[in-house]
Amino acid sequence: MKLPHYLISLQSIVRTEIIRFTRIWSQTLLPPVITQSLYFIIFGGFIGSQISDIKGVSYMAFLVPGLIMMGVINGAFQNVVSSVFGAKFMHSIEELLVSPTPNWVILFGYTLGGVLRGLLVGIIIFGVSAVFVHPQINHPWIVLLFALLTSTIFALGGFLNGIFAKKFDDVAIFPIFVLTPLTYFGGVFYSIDLLPSFWQTISKLNPILYIVDGFRYGFYSIADVPIFSSVIALLIFIVILSVINLTLLKKGVGMKQ
Amino acid sequence: MNAIEIHNLNKTYTTGTKALDDMTFTVNAGDFFGLLGANGAGKTTLIGILTGLVRTTSGTASIFDHDIITDPVHAKMSIGVVPQEFNFNIFEKVIDVLVTQAGYFGVPRKKALAKAERLLRDLDIWEKHNVPSRTLSGGMKRRLMIARALMHEPALLILDEPTAGVDIEMRRSMWKYLRELNNTGTTILLTTHNLEEAEQLCKNLAIIKQGRIIQQGSVSSLLSALEKRVYIISTAKGDEEITISKGGDLYALLQTYHARNIVVSDIRPKENRLEQLYMSLQ
Protein backbone atom coordinates (compact mmCIF):
# COMPACT_ATOMS: atom_id res chain seq x y z
CA MET A 1 0.00 0.00 0.00
CA LYS A 2 1.18 3.48 -0.85
CA LEU A 3 0.10 6.98 0.18
CA PRO A 4 -2.93 7.14 -2.20
CA HIS A 5 -4.16 3.85 -0.71
CA TYR A 6 -3.72 5.21 2.79
CA LEU A 7 -5.74 8.28 1.83
CA ILE A 8 -8.56 6.05 0.54
CA SER A 9 -8.43 4.12 3.79
CA LEU A 10 -8.48 7.35 5.80
CA GLN A 11 -11.39 8.63 3.73
CA SER A 12 -13.30 5.39 4.44
CA ILE A 13 -12.85 5.74 8.19
CA VAL A 14 -13.81 9.42 8.25
CA ARG A 15 -16.78 8.88 5.94
CA THR A 16 -18.05 6.08 8.19
CA GLU A 17 -17.68 8.37 11.20
CA ILE A 18 -19.55 11.25 9.56
CA ILE A 19 -22.35 8.94 8.45
CA ARG A 20 -22.55 7.56 11.97
CA PHE A 21 -22.84 10.83 13.86
CA THR A 22 -25.15 12.45 11.34
CA ARG A 23 -27.40 9.37 11.23
CA ILE A 24 -27.92 9.59 14.98
CA TRP A 25 -28.06 13.40 15.03
CA SER A 26 -30.72 13.36 17.73
CA GLN A 27 -28.15 11.76 20.05
CA THR A 28 -25.04 13.57 18.84
CA LEU A 29 -25.95 17.06 17.65
CA LEU A 30 -29.27 17.93 19.26
CA PRO A 31 -28.48 17.38 22.98
CA PRO A 32 -25.68 19.99 23.12
CA VAL A 33 -27.99 22.52 21.49
CA ILE A 34 -30.64 21.96 24.14
CA THR A 35 -28.21 21.85 27.06
CA GLN A 36 -26.29 24.95 26.02
CA SER A 37 -29.53 26.82 25.29
CA LEU A 38 -30.59 26.11 28.87
CA TYR A 39 -27.25 27.42 30.11
CA PHE A 40 -27.74 30.61 28.10
CA ILE A 41 -31.29 31.07 29.36
CA ILE A 42 -30.66 30.27 33.03
CA PHE A 43 -27.10 31.41 33.67
CA GLY A 44 -26.91 34.06 30.98
CA GLY A 45 -30.46 35.41 31.05
CA PHE A 46 -31.93 34.87 34.54
CA ILE A 47 -28.79 34.92 36.70
CA GLY A 48 -26.41 36.74 34.35
CA SER A 49 -28.56 39.86 34.28
CA GLN A 50 -27.77 40.25 38.00
CA ILE A 51 -24.01 39.90 37.48
CA SER A 52 -21.80 42.81 36.49
CA ASP A 53 -19.51 42.72 33.44
CA ILE A 54 -16.35 40.62 33.62
CA LYS A 55 -13.29 42.40 32.22
CA GLY A 56 -15.58 44.67 30.24
CA VAL A 57 -17.66 41.85 28.74
CA SER A 58 -21.29 41.15 29.66
CA TYR A 59 -21.76 37.89 31.58
CA MET A 60 -23.89 36.43 28.79
CA ALA A 61 -21.16 37.17 26.21
CA PHE A 62 -18.49 35.93 28.66
CA LEU A 63 -20.25 32.55 28.77
CA VAL A 64 -20.27 32.01 25.00
CA PRO A 65 -16.67 30.80 24.43
CA GLY A 66 -16.78 28.49 27.48
CA LEU A 67 -20.08 26.92 26.49
CA ILE A 68 -18.90 26.43 22.92
CA MET A 69 -15.73 24.80 24.21
CA MET A 70 -17.76 22.51 26.49
CA GLY A 71 -19.66 21.33 23.45
CA VAL A 72 -16.51 20.89 21.38
CA ILE A 73 -14.77 18.90 24.14
CA ASN A 74 -17.72 16.62 24.79
CA GLY A 75 -18.54 16.18 21.11
CA ALA A 76 -15.00 15.22 20.11
CA PHE A 77 -14.48 12.92 23.09
CA GLN A 78 -17.86 11.20 22.96
CA ASN A 79 -17.68 10.64 19.22
CA VAL A 80 -14.44 8.71 19.33
CA VAL A 81 -14.96 6.79 22.56
CA SER A 82 -18.43 5.61 21.55
CA SER A 83 -17.33 4.79 18.02
CA VAL A 84 -14.24 2.81 19.07
CA PHE A 85 -16.08 0.99 21.85
CA GLY A 86 -19.07 0.32 19.56
CA ALA A 87 -16.73 -1.14 16.92
CA LYS A 88 -15.10 -3.32 19.57
CA PHE A 89 -18.48 -4.37 20.95
CA MET A 90 -19.80 -5.35 17.49
CA HIS A 91 -16.37 -6.73 16.53
CA SER A 92 -16.52 -4.53 13.43
CA ILE A 93 -13.14 -3.13 14.50
CA GLU A 94 -11.81 -6.42 13.08
CA GLU A 95 -12.66 -5.11 9.60
CA LEU A 96 -9.95 -2.53 10.12
CA LEU A 97 -7.51 -4.74 11.98
CA VAL A 98 -7.45 -7.45 9.29
CA SER A 99 -6.82 -4.80 6.64
CA PRO A 100 -3.38 -3.39 5.81
CA THR A 101 -4.43 0.03 7.12
CA PRO A 102 -1.55 1.22 9.32
CA ASN A 103 -2.17 2.21 12.92
CA TRP A 104 -1.47 5.90 12.30
CA VAL A 105 -4.21 6.00 9.66
CA ILE A 106 -6.66 4.30 12.05
CA LEU A 107 -5.84 6.80 14.80
CA PHE A 108 -5.90 9.77 12.43
CA GLY A 109 -9.22 8.67 10.92
CA TYR A 110 -11.03 8.27 14.22
CA THR A 111 -9.49 11.49 15.55
CA LEU A 112 -10.57 13.40 12.46
CA GLY A 113 -14.10 12.05 12.91
CA GLY A 114 -14.10 13.33 16.49
CA VAL A 115 -12.66 16.71 15.46
CA LEU A 116 -15.35 17.15 12.80
CA ARG A 117 -18.15 16.38 15.24
CA GLY A 118 -16.58 18.65 17.86
CA LEU A 119 -16.30 21.52 15.41
CA LEU A 120 -19.82 20.97 14.09
CA VAL A 121 -21.20 21.05 17.63
CA GLY A 122 -19.17 24.21 18.28
CA ILE A 123 -20.56 25.93 15.19
CA ILE A 124 -24.11 24.95 16.13
CA ILE A 125 -23.70 26.29 19.68
CA PHE A 126 -22.19 29.49 18.31
CA GLY A 127 -25.31 29.80 16.16
CA VAL A 128 -27.51 29.24 19.21
CA SER A 129 -25.58 31.86 21.18
CA ALA A 130 -26.35 34.42 18.47
CA VAL A 131 -30.00 34.15 19.51
CA PHE A 132 -29.12 35.43 22.98
CA VAL A 133 -26.14 37.71 22.44
CA HIS A 134 -24.01 39.05 19.60
CA PRO A 135 -20.56 37.70 20.43
CA GLN A 136 -17.64 39.43 18.79
CA ILE A 137 -14.65 37.49 17.44
CA ASN A 138 -11.50 39.60 17.66
CA HIS A 139 -9.03 36.89 16.59
CA PRO A 140 -10.76 34.32 14.35
CA TRP A 141 -7.53 32.38 13.73
CA ILE A 142 -6.97 31.93 17.45
CA VAL A 143 -10.57 30.75 17.84
CA LEU A 144 -10.07 28.25 15.04
CA LEU A 145 -6.66 27.14 16.34
CA PHE A 146 -7.94 26.50 19.86
CA ALA A 147 -11.04 24.71 18.57
CA LEU A 148 -8.87 22.48 16.38
CA LEU A 149 -6.24 21.72 19.01
CA THR A 150 -8.83 21.12 21.72
CA SER A 151 -11.03 18.83 19.63
CA THR A 152 -7.89 16.92 18.58
CA ILE A 153 -6.79 16.42 22.18
CA PHE A 154 -10.17 15.18 23.32
CA ALA A 155 -10.68 13.02 20.26
CA LEU A 156 -7.33 11.38 21.08
CA GLY A 157 -8.46 11.08 24.70
CA GLY A 158 -11.65 9.42 23.53
CA PHE A 159 -9.61 6.95 21.50
CA LEU A 160 -7.53 6.11 24.56
CA ASN A 161 -10.68 5.60 26.63
CA GLY A 162 -12.11 3.46 23.83
CA ILE A 163 -9.05 1.22 23.78
CA PHE A 164 -9.41 0.40 27.46
CA ALA A 165 -13.22 0.30 27.61
CA LYS A 166 -14.50 -3.22 28.11
CA LYS A 167 -18.11 -2.46 28.97
CA PHE A 168 -20.58 0.38 28.46
CA ASP A 169 -19.92 1.76 31.95
CA ASP A 170 -16.26 2.31 31.03
CA VAL A 171 -17.31 4.71 28.28
CA ALA A 172 -19.14 6.95 30.75
CA ILE A 173 -16.73 6.92 33.71
CA PHE A 174 -14.16 9.38 32.38
CA PRO A 175 -16.65 11.96 31.06
CA ILE A 176 -18.72 11.91 34.24
CA PHE A 177 -16.04 11.74 36.90
CA VAL A 178 -13.15 13.59 35.24
CA LEU A 179 -14.18 15.60 32.21
CA THR A 180 -17.33 17.25 33.54
CA PRO A 181 -15.80 18.45 36.87
CA LEU A 182 -12.70 19.75 35.09
CA THR A 183 -14.85 21.58 32.56
CA TYR A 184 -17.07 23.17 35.19
CA PHE A 185 -14.03 24.27 37.18
CA GLY A 186 -12.20 25.33 34.01
CA GLY A 187 -13.46 28.89 33.94
CA VAL A 188 -16.46 28.32 31.71
CA PHE A 189 -18.75 30.23 34.05
CA TYR A 190 -16.31 32.56 35.77
CA SER A 191 -12.91 34.23 35.56
CA ILE A 192 -10.35 32.81 37.97
CA ASP A 193 -9.56 36.40 38.94
CA LEU A 194 -12.77 36.23 41.00
CA LEU A 195 -11.37 33.35 43.10
CA PRO A 196 -9.24 33.60 46.26
CA SER A 197 -5.51 33.16 45.52
CA PHE A 198 -5.45 29.55 46.84
CA TRP A 199 -8.21 28.45 44.43
CA GLN A 200 -6.59 30.42 41.64
CA THR A 201 -3.45 28.30 42.12
CA ILE A 202 -5.50 25.08 42.20
CA SER A 203 -7.39 26.17 39.08
CA LYS A 204 -4.14 26.63 37.20
CA LEU A 205 -3.56 22.87 37.50
CA ASN A 206 -6.68 22.29 35.42
CA PRO A 207 -5.79 21.94 31.70
CA ILE A 208 -9.33 22.89 30.64
CA LEU A 209 -8.72 26.37 32.08
CA TYR A 210 -6.03 27.06 29.48
CA ILE A 211 -8.27 25.82 26.68
CA VAL A 212 -11.26 27.94 27.66
CA ASP A 213 -9.07 30.92 28.43
CA GLY A 214 -7.26 30.82 25.09
CA PHE A 215 -10.50 30.35 23.23
CA ARG A 216 -12.06 33.28 25.06
CA TYR A 217 -9.05 35.41 24.13
CA GLY A 218 -9.90 34.75 20.48
CA PHE A 219 -13.32 36.27 21.10
CA TYR A 220 -12.72 39.22 23.43
CA SER A 221 -8.91 39.64 23.74
CA ILE A 222 -9.15 38.87 27.46
CA ALA A 223 -7.16 36.09 29.11
CA ASP A 224 -6.13 34.87 32.56
CA VAL A 225 -3.01 33.03 31.31
CA PRO A 226 -0.59 33.68 28.38
CA ILE A 227 -1.96 32.39 25.07
CA PHE A 228 1.37 31.19 23.70
CA SER A 229 2.05 28.87 26.63
CA SER A 230 -1.48 27.46 26.27
CA VAL A 231 -0.86 26.61 22.62
CA ILE A 232 2.46 24.93 23.45
CA ALA A 233 0.81 22.95 26.25
CA LEU A 234 -1.96 21.78 23.90
CA LEU A 235 0.56 20.71 21.25
CA ILE A 236 2.53 18.76 23.85
CA PHE A 237 -0.68 17.02 24.97
CA ILE A 238 -1.44 16.07 21.36
CA VAL A 239 2.02 14.56 20.88
CA ILE A 240 1.86 12.62 24.16
CA LEU A 241 -1.62 11.25 23.52
CA SER A 242 -0.73 10.30 19.94
CA VAL A 243 2.37 8.42 21.05
CA ILE A 244 0.46 6.59 23.79
CA ASN A 245 -2.36 5.61 21.43
CA LEU A 246 0.01 4.44 18.69
CA THR A 247 2.04 2.41 21.18
CA LEU A 248 -1.09 0.74 22.49
CA LEU A 249 -2.32 0.05 18.96
CA LYS A 250 1.02 -1.50 18.05
CA LYS A 251 0.86 -3.74 21.09
CA GLY A 252 -2.75 -4.55 20.31
CA VAL A 253 -3.91 -3.54 23.79
CA GLY A 254 -7.70 -3.77 24.02
CA MET A 255 -7.90 -4.80 20.38
CA LYS A 256 -5.98 -8.03 19.85
CA GLN A 257 -5.69 -11.19 21.90
CA MET B 1 4.50 -21.22 -4.12
CA ASN B 2 2.83 -21.87 -0.80
CA ALA B 3 -0.22 -19.82 0.05
CA ILE B 4 0.28 -20.48 3.75
CA GLU B 5 3.43 -21.60 5.45
CA ILE B 6 3.48 -22.15 9.19
CA HIS B 7 6.48 -23.23 11.22
CA ASN B 8 6.51 -24.18 14.90
CA LEU B 9 3.66 -21.83 15.69
CA ASN B 10 2.75 -21.53 19.34
CA LYS B 11 0.08 -19.50 21.06
CA THR B 12 -0.49 -19.38 24.77
CA TYR B 13 -3.12 -16.91 25.98
CA THR B 14 -2.58 -14.80 29.09
CA THR B 15 -5.01 -17.13 30.87
CA GLY B 16 -2.44 -19.91 30.39
CA THR B 17 -4.47 -21.74 27.75
CA LYS B 18 -2.19 -23.23 25.11
CA ALA B 19 -4.18 -22.88 21.91
CA LEU B 20 -1.48 -23.80 19.38
CA ASP B 21 1.27 -26.26 20.16
CA ASP B 22 4.25 -26.20 17.81
CA MET B 23 2.06 -26.27 14.72
CA THR B 24 3.71 -26.73 11.33
CA PHE B 25 1.96 -27.11 8.00
CA THR B 26 1.69 -25.64 4.51
CA VAL B 27 -1.14 -24.94 2.10
CA ASN B 28 -0.32 -24.86 -1.60
CA ALA B 29 -1.43 -21.99 -3.78
CA GLY B 30 -4.71 -22.86 -5.50
CA ASP B 31 -5.65 -25.48 -2.90
CA PHE B 32 -9.04 -25.89 -1.25
CA PHE B 33 -7.75 -26.80 2.18
CA GLY B 34 -9.88 -27.97 5.08
CA LEU B 35 -9.02 -27.57 8.71
CA LEU B 36 -11.05 -29.86 10.93
CA GLY B 37 -11.16 -30.03 14.68
CA ALA B 38 -13.43 -29.92 17.69
CA ASN B 39 -14.40 -26.70 19.42
CA GLY B 40 -11.35 -25.30 21.17
CA ALA B 41 -8.91 -27.27 19.00
CA GLY B 42 -7.20 -24.05 17.89
CA LYS B 43 -8.72 -23.41 14.47
CA THR B 44 -10.01 -19.91 15.18
CA THR B 45 -6.80 -18.98 16.98
CA LEU B 46 -4.83 -20.02 13.91
CA ILE B 47 -7.06 -17.89 11.69
CA GLY B 48 -6.74 -15.02 14.14
CA ILE B 49 -2.95 -15.21 13.89
CA LEU B 50 -2.97 -15.36 10.10
CA THR B 51 -5.24 -12.32 9.88
CA GLY B 52 -3.44 -10.26 12.51
CA LEU B 53 -6.13 -10.39 15.20
CA VAL B 54 -4.18 -12.65 17.54
CA ARG B 55 -0.53 -12.25 18.46
CA THR B 56 1.81 -15.23 18.23
CA THR B 57 3.74 -16.52 21.20
CA SER B 58 6.48 -17.99 19.00
CA GLY B 59 7.00 -19.45 15.55
CA THR B 60 6.47 -18.01 12.08
CA ALA B 61 3.65 -17.77 9.58
CA SER B 62 3.69 -16.37 6.08
CA ILE B 63 1.14 -15.74 3.37
CA PHE B 64 2.47 -16.08 -0.18
CA ASP B 65 5.99 -15.65 1.22
CA HIS B 66 5.08 -12.49 3.17
CA ASP B 67 5.78 -12.95 6.87
CA ILE B 68 2.77 -11.86 8.90
CA ILE B 69 4.97 -10.11 11.48
CA THR B 70 7.69 -8.50 9.38
CA ASP B 71 5.61 -7.82 6.26
CA PRO B 72 2.02 -7.56 7.49
CA VAL B 73 0.87 -5.14 4.79
CA HIS B 74 1.54 -7.53 1.88
CA ALA B 75 0.39 -10.53 3.90
CA LYS B 76 -2.91 -8.82 4.73
CA MET B 77 -3.41 -7.61 1.17
CA SER B 78 -3.46 -11.28 0.11
CA ILE B 79 -6.10 -12.37 2.61
CA GLY B 80 -9.88 -12.14 2.66
CA VAL B 81 -11.45 -13.49 5.81
CA VAL B 82 -14.96 -14.66 6.64
CA PRO B 83 -15.05 -15.05 10.41
CA GLN B 84 -17.28 -17.36 12.37
CA GLU B 85 -19.19 -14.56 14.10
CA PHE B 86 -20.92 -11.72 12.27
CA ASN B 87 -18.57 -8.79 12.68
CA PHE B 88 -19.83 -6.06 10.39
CA ASN B 89 -21.34 -2.80 11.54
CA ILE B 90 -25.00 -3.75 11.89
CA PHE B 91 -26.10 -0.14 11.42
CA GLU B 92 -24.39 0.27 8.07
CA LYS B 93 -26.19 -0.40 4.81
CA VAL B 94 -25.18 -3.57 3.00
CA ILE B 95 -23.47 -1.66 0.20
CA ASP B 96 -21.60 0.52 2.70
CA VAL B 97 -20.28 -2.54 4.55
CA LEU B 98 -18.64 -3.66 1.32
CA VAL B 99 -17.40 -0.31 0.04
CA THR B 100 -15.97 0.69 3.43
CA GLN B 101 -14.10 -2.59 3.76
CA ALA B 102 -12.71 -2.18 0.24
CA GLY B 103 -11.59 1.31 1.20
CA TYR B 104 -9.56 -0.11 4.09
CA PHE B 105 -7.68 -2.10 1.44
CA GLY B 106 -7.11 1.01 -0.67
CA VAL B 107 -9.74 0.22 -3.33
CA PRO B 108 -11.13 3.50 -4.77
CA ARG B 109 -14.81 4.10 -4.07
CA LYS B 110 -15.95 4.04 -7.70
CA LYS B 111 -14.25 0.73 -8.34
CA ALA B 112 -15.53 -0.64 -5.04
CA LEU B 113 -19.13 0.25 -5.87
CA ALA B 114 -18.93 -1.66 -9.15
CA LYS B 115 -17.26 -4.63 -7.50
CA ALA B 116 -19.82 -4.65 -4.69
CA GLU B 117 -22.71 -4.74 -7.15
CA ARG B 118 -21.15 -7.64 -9.03
CA LEU B 119 -20.52 -9.66 -5.85
CA LEU B 120 -23.95 -8.96 -4.39
CA ARG B 121 -25.58 -10.04 -7.64
CA ASP B 122 -23.42 -13.19 -7.79
CA LEU B 123 -24.37 -14.03 -4.23
CA ASP B 124 -28.02 -13.19 -4.85
CA ILE B 125 -28.44 -10.38 -2.31
CA TRP B 126 -28.28 -7.34 -4.57
CA GLU B 127 -31.92 -6.50 -3.87
CA LYS B 128 -30.90 -5.87 -0.24
CA HIS B 129 -27.96 -3.58 -1.02
CA ASN B 130 -29.62 -0.47 0.38
CA VAL B 131 -31.01 -1.87 3.64
CA PRO B 132 -29.24 -1.84 7.03
CA SER B 133 -27.20 -5.01 7.35
CA ARG B 134 -28.90 -5.94 10.62
CA THR B 135 -32.16 -6.60 8.76
CA LEU B 136 -30.67 -9.44 6.68
CA SER B 137 -31.48 -13.08 7.42
CA GLY B 138 -28.74 -15.32 8.82
CA GLY B 139 -27.93 -16.83 5.43
CA MET B 140 -27.81 -13.42 3.79
CA LYS B 141 -25.45 -12.16 6.48
CA ARG B 142 -23.14 -15.10 5.74
CA ARG B 143 -23.17 -14.23 2.05
CA LEU B 144 -22.56 -10.58 2.85
CA MET B 145 -19.46 -11.59 4.79
CA ILE B 146 -18.21 -13.66 1.85
CA ALA B 147 -18.79 -10.70 -0.48
CA ARG B 148 -16.98 -8.39 1.93
CA ALA B 149 -13.98 -10.71 2.10
CA LEU B 150 -13.72 -10.73 -1.70
CA MET B 151 -13.95 -6.97 -2.24
CA HIS B 152 -10.18 -6.52 -2.66
CA GLU B 153 -9.82 -9.71 -4.73
CA PRO B 154 -7.60 -11.61 -2.29
CA ALA B 155 -5.50 -14.56 -3.46
CA LEU B 156 -6.35 -16.41 -0.25
CA LEU B 157 -9.84 -16.68 1.20
CA ILE B 158 -10.13 -17.88 4.78
CA LEU B 159 -13.53 -19.21 5.79
CA ASP B 160 -14.26 -19.96 9.44
CA GLU B 161 -17.42 -22.05 9.60
CA PRO B 162 -19.00 -20.20 6.66
CA THR B 163 -22.19 -22.24 6.46
CA ALA B 164 -23.00 -22.43 10.17
CA GLY B 165 -26.73 -21.85 10.61
CA VAL B 166 -27.39 -21.83 6.87
CA ASP B 167 -30.20 -23.94 5.38
CA ILE B 168 -29.38 -26.82 3.03
CA GLU B 169 -30.41 -25.08 -0.17
CA MET B 170 -28.36 -22.00 0.56
CA ARG B 171 -25.45 -24.11 1.75
CA ARG B 172 -25.38 -25.98 -1.57
CA SER B 173 -25.41 -22.73 -3.52
CA MET B 174 -22.58 -21.37 -1.36
CA TRP B 175 -20.58 -24.56 -2.00
CA LYS B 176 -21.08 -24.09 -5.72
CA TYR B 177 -19.91 -20.49 -5.50
CA LEU B 178 -16.83 -21.43 -3.46
CA ARG B 179 -15.92 -24.26 -5.86
CA GLU B 180 -16.11 -21.85 -8.78
CA LEU B 181 -14.01 -19.33 -6.90
CA ASN B 182 -11.39 -21.98 -6.19
CA ASN B 183 -11.43 -23.01 -9.85
CA THR B 184 -10.54 -19.46 -10.83
CA GLY B 185 -7.35 -19.73 -8.75
CA THR B 186 -8.31 -18.42 -5.32
CA THR B 187 -6.77 -20.50 -2.56
CA ILE B 188 -9.32 -21.35 0.11
CA LEU B 189 -8.73 -22.33 3.71
CA LEU B 190 -11.92 -23.69 5.24
CA THR B 191 -12.64 -24.63 8.81
CA THR B 192 -15.86 -26.45 9.38
CA HIS B 193 -17.69 -28.81 11.68
CA ASN B 194 -19.66 -30.06 8.72
CA LEU B 195 -17.64 -33.04 7.57
CA GLU B 196 -19.81 -33.54 4.52
CA GLU B 197 -18.90 -29.99 3.56
CA ALA B 198 -15.19 -30.74 3.96
CA GLU B 199 -15.48 -33.95 1.94
CA GLN B 200 -17.44 -32.21 -0.80
CA LEU B 201 -15.21 -29.17 -1.12
CA CYS B 202 -11.68 -29.81 0.06
CA LYS B 203 -8.79 -31.24 -1.91
CA ASN B 204 -6.53 -31.48 1.12
CA LEU B 205 -7.16 -31.27 4.78
CA ALA B 206 -5.61 -31.30 8.20
CA ILE B 207 -7.13 -32.47 11.43
CA ILE B 208 -6.23 -30.39 14.43
CA LYS B 209 -6.47 -31.51 18.04
CA GLN B 210 -5.39 -29.55 21.10
CA GLY B 211 -3.44 -27.13 18.95
CA ARG B 212 -1.56 -29.80 17.00
CA ILE B 213 -1.96 -31.20 13.51
CA ILE B 214 -2.62 -34.91 14.01
CA GLN B 215 -3.38 -35.89 10.42
CA GLN B 216 -2.79 -34.18 7.11
CA GLY B 217 -3.06 -35.16 3.46
CA SER B 218 -5.35 -35.27 0.46
CA VAL B 219 -8.98 -36.10 1.18
CA SER B 220 -8.81 -39.21 -1.01
CA SER B 221 -5.67 -40.56 0.65
CA LEU B 222 -7.05 -39.97 4.11
CA LEU B 223 -10.33 -41.67 3.27
CA SER B 224 -8.62 -44.62 1.65
CA ALA B 225 -7.05 -45.33 5.02
CA LEU B 226 -10.43 -46.24 6.45
CA GLU B 227 -10.60 -49.93 7.38
CA LYS B 228 -14.31 -50.40 6.82
CA ARG B 229 -17.46 -48.69 5.67
CA VAL B 230 -20.98 -49.19 6.97
CA TYR B 231 -24.02 -48.91 4.68
CA ILE B 232 -27.78 -48.95 5.31
CA ILE B 233 -29.54 -51.06 2.71
CA SER B 234 -33.31 -50.69 2.39
CA THR B 235 -35.38 -53.59 1.09
CA ALA B 236 -39.05 -54.62 1.34
CA LYS B 237 -38.16 -56.31 4.65
CA GLY B 238 -36.79 -53.10 6.10
CA ASP B 239 -33.40 -51.50 6.66
CA GLU B 240 -30.32 -53.63 7.05
CA GLU B 241 -26.88 -52.50 8.18
CA ILE B 242 -23.93 -54.03 6.36
CA THR B 243 -20.19 -53.54 6.78
CA ILE B 244 -17.70 -53.68 3.94
CA SER B 245 -14.04 -54.08 4.81
CA LYS B 246 -11.26 -52.12 3.14
CA GLY B 247 -10.94 -53.48 -0.40
CA GLY B 248 -14.46 -54.99 -0.26
CA ASP B 249 -16.76 -54.67 -3.27
CA LEU B 250 -20.16 -53.09 -2.73
CA TYR B 251 -21.30 -54.15 -6.19
CA ALA B 252 -20.54 -57.82 -5.45
CA LEU B 253 -22.59 -57.57 -2.30
CA LEU B 254 -25.54 -56.14 -4.17
CA GLN B 255 -25.30 -59.05 -6.59
CA THR B 256 -25.98 -61.43 -3.70
CA TYR B 257 -29.23 -59.55 -2.98
CA HIS B 258 -30.16 -59.82 -6.62
CA ALA B 259 -29.42 -63.57 -6.66
CA ARG B 260 -31.85 -63.97 -3.75
CA ASN B 261 -34.50 -61.94 -5.61
CA ILE B 262 -34.44 -59.21 -2.99
CA VAL B 263 -35.12 -55.76 -4.38
CA VAL B 264 -32.86 -53.07 -2.92
CA SER B 265 -34.77 -49.77 -2.88
CA ASP B 266 -32.05 -47.61 -1.36
CA ILE B 267 -28.45 -47.76 -0.26
CA ARG B 268 -26.66 -45.09 1.69
CA PRO B 269 -23.58 -44.73 3.90
CA LYS B 270 -24.45 -44.97 7.57
CA GLU B 271 -22.19 -42.07 8.30
CA ASN B 272 -20.09 -39.62 6.42
CA ARG B 273 -16.72 -41.18 5.58
CA LEU B 274 -14.81 -38.20 6.84
CA GLU B 275 -16.79 -38.42 10.03
CA GLN B 276 -15.61 -42.01 10.43
CA LEU B 277 -12.03 -40.92 9.94
CA TYR B 278 -12.44 -37.97 12.24
CA MET B 279 -13.97 -40.03 15.02
CA SER B 280 -11.28 -42.68 14.70
CA LEU B 281 -8.66 -40.02 15.41
CA GLN B 282 -10.35 -38.55 18.49
Contacts between the chains, C-beta under 8 A, distances in Angstrom:
chain1	res1	chain2	res2	distance
A	1	B	73	5.6
A	1	B	77	7.1
A	1	B	106	5.2
A	4	B	106	7.3
A	5	B	105	7.8
A	5	B	106	2.8
A	6	B	106	7.3
A	8	B	103	5.3
A	8	B	106	5.1
A	8	B	107	7.0
A	8	B	108	6.0
A	8	B	109	7.5
A	9	B	103	5.9
A	9	B	104	5.3
A	9	B	105	7.7
A	9	B	106	6.0
A	11	B	103	6.5
A	11	B	109	7.7
A	12	B	99	7.8
A	12	B	100	5.1
A	12	B	102	8.0
A	12	B	103	2.8
A	12	B	104	5.8
A	13	B	103	8.0
A	13	B	104	7.8
A	15	B	100	7.5
A	15	B	103	7.8
A	16	B	89	7.5
A	16	B	92	7.4
A	16	B	96	7.7
A	16	B	100	5.5
A	19	B	92	7.7
A	19	B	96	7.3
A	20	B	91	7.4
A	23	B	91	7.2
A	87	B	89	7.3
A	90	B	87	7.0
A	90	B	88	7.8
A	90	B	89	6.1
A	90	B	90	6.2
A	91	B	83	7.8
A	91	B	85	6.3
A	91	B	86	7.9
A	91	B	87	3.8
A	92	B	87	5.8
A	92	B	88	5.7
A	92	B	89	4.3
A	94	B	53	6.0
A	94	B	83	6.8
A	94	B	87	4.9
A	95	B	87	6.9
A	95	B	88	6.8
A	95	B	89	7.8
A	95	B	100	7.3
A	95	B	101	5.4
A	95	B	104	6.4
A	95	B	148	7.7
A	96	B	104	5.8
A	97	B	51	8.0
A	97	B	52	6.1
A	97	B	53	5.7
A	98	B	51	4.5
A	98	B	52	6.0
A	98	B	53	6.5
A	98	B	76	6.5
A	98	B	79	7.1
A	98	B	81	5.5
A	99	B	76	6.2
A	99	B	101	7.4
A	99	B	104	3.6
A	99	B	105	5.5
A	100	B	72	7.0
A	100	B	73	4.3
A	100	B	74	7.8
A	100	B	76	4.3
A	100	B	77	5.3
A	100	B	104	7.9
A	100	B	105	6.6
A	100	B	106	7.5
A	101	B	104	5.0
A	102	B	73	7.6
A	252	B	55	5.9
A	256	B	52	7.6
A	256	B	53	5.8
A	256	B	54	6.3
A	256	B	55	5.8
A	257	B	13	6.6
A	257	B	48	6.7
A	257	B	53	7.0
A	257	B	54	4.8
A	257	B	55	7.1
